[in-house]
């Protein structure tokens, strides 16, 4: 952990400098059988491309709000850090009518149409596949993001004391978020190299912290599980063993 890191983007830069090859997010969807593992380097590349899409494609500016209508998913984790990189507020489950932009999953597309700004749709299909046809009123993230640059540079410095995240009625600055992530890492006893399995949804701070921020702050990694209730206890134990999980939150 680096005590000087004051935003999620800072935490990711420190993780990249420390060990780019280590796993950061391992994602399972037990409704589809999907498994995706992203190293720190691969995750950082997705963040850079997504931040460039935010800044250049959506013309998002620091202080604007992006409603993230997305479940616990590896691409949601990417969006959370990309928002921090640009300086926009990641409004998790936020009101799209009050947001400057919206990013919606396939089951919340109708809701997201209330946003009058730019709209991006994520299929959340295995391998990050695009929609067969872009949903009406949306651009397809999987079509737009591959052409973005692999290196991101913000046009304006990100203020660590500006709002960075809104979830469940709680709004945090980048600095508050980083401090909470480090505190949670200590509370969860996450040391460097630890593997935390989390099946908590991303609609609370606890879920976001366990599913991304605390492992990122600790130099640990997360095994992020969606639809874990479809897994038998025996298969869950096999996963814990095969993924070298050191602690679980389900």
Secondary structure, 3 states (H helix, E strand, C coil): CCCCCCCHHHHHHHHHHHHCCCEEEEEEECCCCEEEEEEHHHHHHHHHHHHHHHHHHCCCCCCCEEEEECCCCHHHHHHHHHHHHHCCEEEECCCHHHCCEEEEECCCHHHHCCCCCEEEEECCCHHHCCCCCCCCCCEEHHHHHHHCCCCCCCCCCCCCCCEEEEECCEEEEHHHHHHHHHHHHHHCCCCCCCEEEECCCCCCHHHHHHHHHHHHHHCCEEEEEECHHHCCHHHHHHHHHHCCCCEEEC
